[in-house]
Amino acid sequence: MNRDDIEVTLLGRFEVALSGEPIAASAWSRRHAAALVKLLALAPGRRLHREQVLDRLWPADQIDTAIPKLHKAAHFARRAMGRDDAIVLRDQTVALFPDADVVVDAIVFERRARAALTQGDDQARRRAIDCYGGELLPDDPYDDSVTERRQHLAQLHRELLRATRQWSALVLLDPSDEEAQLELIRAHAAAGRRSAALRQFARMERVLLRDLGVAPSTEAMRLRDELLAELPEDRHPAGDRRRHCPRRLTVRPYGPPRAAR
């Protein structure tokens, strides 16, 4: 790494490293200083018009009130990073390290993910997956300005996992992903683990009913029935045995038998 290289980490955590040395988290005690760096790091060319910054960071303030707050946030951001050129306000523009080499992990991941998905190169897809360090700015879950970008990057990550058939990883991220669940069920069945396949189906069914209020698809039910047909009755999961057992009857002294509740 060259002396002037700067790395900004936004996936999984927020961190700035100068020449390979991370800045201590305690240096970001001023919330708006960190927010300004995060905002600019995600902006095209790491720069925004001053009014865009004011609208995002101080939306309720009049411009005369917000401008001093911007200068104050820029001052504390420079102090945290120990560089006068860290935040530059010039000609109505606010920029992050405008004259330095800066690597922003979220930008790198997005660029590599798009290229890998377009090219159809499996190795490139896996390299892009390795760049995804986690959810974008997880410590800012209620920041509306980040939500759309966070969802977009997460979707790219899921597309890469799907393209590389990493079904277990997809199910960990989203247990209600029926396609990924069905692929795991098929993998169990292909390996001769039919009981494991049925247990996987039962877990999927519970998640779909609990989280989405829907039953498994027709395709999923057909796959389950095929698996059940290949197992001896005494090896069926308990829940499936109950589905196929007749309801017990109680006998009253007078009248026809009545099904027990």
C-alpha positions as CSV (number, residue, x, y, z in Angstrom):
1,M,0.0,0.0,0.0
2,N,1.3,3.5,-0.9
3,R,1.7,6.1,1.7
4,D,-1.3,8.1,0.6
5,D,-3.7,5.1,0.1
6,I,-6.9,5.3,2.0
7,E,-9.4,2.5,2.6
8,V,-13.0,3.1,3.8
9,T,-14.9,0.1,5.0
10,L,-18.6,0.3,5.0
11,L,-19.6,-3.4,4.6
12,G,-20.1,-5.0,8.0
13,R,-18.7,-2.0,9.9
14,F,-17.5,1.5,9.5
15,E,-13.7,2.0,9.5
16,V,-11.2,4.3,7.8
17,A,-7.6,3.2,7.4
18,L,-4.7,5.5,6.3
19,S,-1.7,3.7,4.8
20,G,-2.9,0.5,6.3
21,E,-3.5,1.8,9.9
22,P,-7.1,1.8,11.0
23,I,-8.3,4.9,12.8
24,A,-9.6,4.1,16.3
25,A,-13.3,4.0,16.7
26,S,-13.0,6.4,19.6
27,A,-11.9,9.1,17.1
28,W,-15.5,9.1,15.7
29,S,-17.2,10.3,18.8
30,R,-18.8,13.2,16.8
31,R,-21.7,11.5,15.1
32,H,-22.0,14.0,12.2
33,A,-18.3,13.8,11.4
34,A,-18.7,10.0,10.8
35,A,-22.0,10.5,9.0
36,L,-20.3,13.0,6.6
37,V,-17.5,10.6,5.7
38,K,-20.0,7.7,5.1
39,L,-22.2,9.9,2.9
40,L,-19.3,11.1,0.8
41,A,-17.7,7.7,0.6
42,L,-20.9,6.3,-1.1
43,A,-21.3,9.4,-3.4
44,P,-20.2,9.3,-7.1
45,G,-16.6,10.5,-7.1
46,R,-16.8,10.9,-3.3
47,R,-18.2,14.4,-3.7
48,L,-21.6,16.1,-3.4
49,H,-23.0,19.5,-3.8
50,R,-23.2,21.3,-0.5
51,E,-27.0,21.5,-0.5
52,Q,-27.2,17.8,-1.0
53,V,-25.1,17.3,2.1
54,L,-27.2,19.7,4.1
55,D,-30.4,18.1,3.0
56,R,-29.2,14.6,4.0
57,L,-27.6,15.5,7.3
58,W,-29.7,18.4,8.6
59,P,-33.0,18.2,6.7
60,A,-34.9,20.2,9.3
61,D,-32.5,23.1,9.5
62,Q,-32.5,26.3,7.6
63,I,-29.4,26.8,5.4
64,D,-28.0,29.5,7.6
65,T,-28.2,27.1,10.6
66,A,-27.0,24.1,8.7
67,I,-23.9,25.5,7.1
68,P,-22.0,26.1,10.4
69,K,-22.9,22.5,11.4
70,L,-21.4,21.3,8.1
71,H,-18.2,23.2,8.8
72,K,-18.1,21.8,12.3
73,A,-18.6,18.2,11.1
74,A,-15.9,18.7,8.5
75,H,-13.5,20.0,11.1
76,F,-14.0,17.0,13.4
77,A,-13.8,14.6,10.5
78,R,-10.4,16.1,9.5
79,R,-9.2,15.9,13.1
80,A,-10.3,12.2,13.3
81,M,-8.4,11.3,10.2
82,G,-5.4,13.6,10.9
83,R,-5.5,15.2,7.4
84,D,-6.4,18.7,6.3
85,D,-7.4,17.4,2.9
86,A,-9.7,14.7,4.3
87,I,-12.8,16.9,3.8
88,V,-12.6,19.7,1.3
89,L,-15.3,22.4,0.8
90,R,-14.7,24.2,-2.4
91,D,-17.0,26.0,-4.9
92,Q,-20.3,24.7,-3.3
93,T,-18.9,21.1,-3.3
94,V,-18.0,18.9,-0.4
95,A,-15.4,16.1,-1.2
96,L,-13.7,13.3,0.6
97,F,-10.0,13.1,-0.1
98,P,-10.4,14.6,-3.5
99,D,-6.7,14.3,-4.4
100,A,-5.9,10.9,-2.9
101,D,-6.3,7.3,-3.9
102,V,-9.3,6.0,-1.9
103,V,-10.7,2.4,-1.9
104,V,-14.3,2.1,-0.7
105,D,-15.2,-1.6,-0.2
106,A,-18.9,-1.1,-1.0
107,I,-18.0,0.5,-4.3
108,V,-15.5,-2.2,-5.1
109,F,-18.0,-4.9,-4.3
110,E,-20.7,-3.3,-6.4
111,R,-18.5,-2.9,-9.4
112,R,-17.1,-6.5,-9.2
113,A,-20.5,-8.0,-8.6
114,R,-22.1,-6.3,-11.6
115,A,-19.2,-7.3,-13.9
116,A,-19.2,-10.9,-12.6
117,L,-22.9,-11.3,-13.1
118,T,-22.7,-9.9,-16.6
119,Q,-19.7,-12.0,-17.7
120,G,-21.0,-15.2,-16.3
121,D,-17.5,-16.1,-14.9
122,D,-17.9,-18.4,-11.9
123,Q,-14.5,-17.5,-10.5
124,A,-15.2,-13.8,-10.9
125,R,-18.5,-14.3,-9.0
126,R,-16.7,-16.0,-6.1
127,R,-14.1,-13.3,-6.0
128,A,-16.9,-10.7,-5.8
129,I,-18.6,-12.7,-3.0
130,D,-15.3,-12.5,-1.1
131,C,-15.5,-8.7,-1.3
132,Y,-18.8,-8.6,0.5
133,G,-17.9,-8.0,4.2
134,G,-21.5,-7.9,5.4
135,E,-24.5,-5.6,5.4
136,L,-23.9,-1.9,4.5
137,L,-23.4,0.2,7.6
138,P,-25.2,-2.2,10.0
139,D,-24.8,0.3,12.9
140,D,-27.1,2.8,11.0
141,P,-30.2,0.6,10.6
142,Y,-32.7,3.5,10.6
143,D,-30.8,5.8,8.2
144,D,-33.3,6.1,5.3
145,S,-30.5,7.5,3.1
146,V,-28.7,4.2,3.3
147,T,-31.6,1.7,3.3
148,E,-32.1,1.5,-0.5
149,R,-28.3,1.1,-1.2
150,R,-28.1,-1.5,1.6
151,Q,-30.9,-3.5,0.0
152,H,-29.4,-3.2,-3.4
153,L,-26.0,-4.5,-2.3
154,A,-27.6,-7.3,-0.4
155,Q,-29.5,-8.3,-3.4
156,L,-26.4,-8.4,-5.6
157,H,-24.8,-10.6,-2.9
158,R,-27.8,-13.0,-3.0
159,E,-27.6,-13.1,-6.9
160,L,-24.0,-14.0,-6.7
161,L,-24.7,-16.8,-4.2
162,R,-27.5,-18.1,-6.4
163,A,-25.4,-18.0,-9.5
164,T,-22.7,-20.0,-7.7
165,R,-25.3,-22.4,-6.2
166,Q,-24.4,-21.6,-2.6
167,W,-27.8,-22.8,-1.4
168,S,-26.8,-23.2,2.3
169,A,-25.5,-19.6,2.5
170,L,-28.8,-18.4,0.9
171,V,-30.9,-20.2,3.4
172,L,-28.9,-18.8,6.3
173,L,-29.5,-15.3,4.9
174,D,-33.2,-16.0,4.1
175,P,-34.8,-19.2,5.4
176,S,-37.9,-18.4,3.4
177,D,-36.0,-18.7,0.1
178,E,-38.0,-21.6,-1.3
179,E,-35.7,-22.1,-4.3
180,A,-32.6,-22.5,-2.1
181,Q,-34.5,-24.7,0.3
182,L,-35.7,-27.0,-2.5
183,E,-32.1,-27.3,-3.9
184,L,-30.9,-28.4,-0.4
185,I,-33.8,-30.9,-0.3
186,R,-32.8,-32.3,-3.7
187,A,-29.1,-32.5,-2.7
188,H,-30.1,-34.6,0.4
189,A,-32.2,-36.8,-1.8
190,A,-29.6,-37.3,-4.5
191,A,-27.1,-38.4,-1.7
192,G,-29.6,-40.9,-0.4
193,R,-30.5,-38.9,2.7
194,R,-34.2,-39.0,2.3
195,S,-35.0,-38.5,6.0
196,A,-32.7,-35.5,6.0
197,A,-34.5,-34.2,2.9
198,L,-37.9,-34.5,4.7
199,R,-36.6,-32.7,7.8
200,Q,-35.3,-29.9,5.6
201,F,-38.8,-29.7,4.0
202,A,-40.4,-29.6,7.4
203,R,-38.2,-26.7,8.4
204,M,-39.0,-24.8,5.2
205,E,-42.7,-25.4,5.7
206,R,-42.6,-24.0,9.2
207,V,-40.7,-20.9,8.1
208,L,-43.0,-20.2,5.2
209,L,-46.1,-20.5,7.3
210,R,-44.7,-18.5,10.2
211,D,-43.0,-15.7,8.3
212,L,-45.0,-15.4,5.1
213,G,-48.3,-17.1,6.0
214,V,-48.1,-19.3,2.9
215,A,-47.8,-23.0,2.3
216,P,-45.1,-24.6,0.2
217,S,-45.5,-24.4,-3.6
218,T,-47.1,-27.2,-5.6
219,E,-43.6,-28.2,-6.8
220,A,-42.4,-28.5,-3.2
221,M,-45.4,-30.6,-2.2
222,R,-44.8,-32.9,-5.1
223,L,-41.2,-33.3,-4.2
224,R,-42.2,-34.1,-0.6
225,D,-44.7,-36.7,-1.7
226,E,-42.1,-38.4,-3.9
227,L,-39.7,-38.6,-1.0
228,L,-42.4,-40.0,1.3
229,A,-43.3,-42.6,-1.4
230,E,-39.6,-43.8,-1.3
231,L,-39.5,-44.3,2.5
232,P,-41.0,-47.1,4.5
233,E,-44.1,-46.0,6.4
234,D,-42.3,-46.4,9.8
235,R,-39.6,-44.0,8.7
236,H,-41.9,-41.2,7.8
237,P,-41.4,-38.1,10.0
238,A,-44.0,-38.0,12.8
239,G,-45.9,-35.1,11.3
240,D,-46.3,-36.8,8.0
241,R,-47.4,-40.1,9.7
242,R,-50.2,-38.1,11.4
243,R,-51.3,-36.7,8.1
244,H,-51.9,-40.2,6.8
245,C,-53.5,-41.8,9.9
246,P,-57.3,-41.9,10.2
247,R,-58.8,-39.8,12.9
248,R,-59.5,-41.7,16.1
249,L,-63.2,-42.4,16.9
250,T,-65.0,-42.2,20.2
251,V,-68.1,-44.2,20.8
252,R,-71.1,-42.7,22.5
253,P,-73.8,-44.9,24.2
254,Y,-76.3,-43.7,21.6
255,G,-75.9,-42.5,18.1
256,P,-73.1,-42.9,15.5
257,P,-69.4,-42.7,16.3
258,R,-68.0,-39.2,16.6
259,A,-64.5,-38.1,15.7
260,A,-62.4,-37.1,18.7
261,R,-61.1,-33.6,18.9
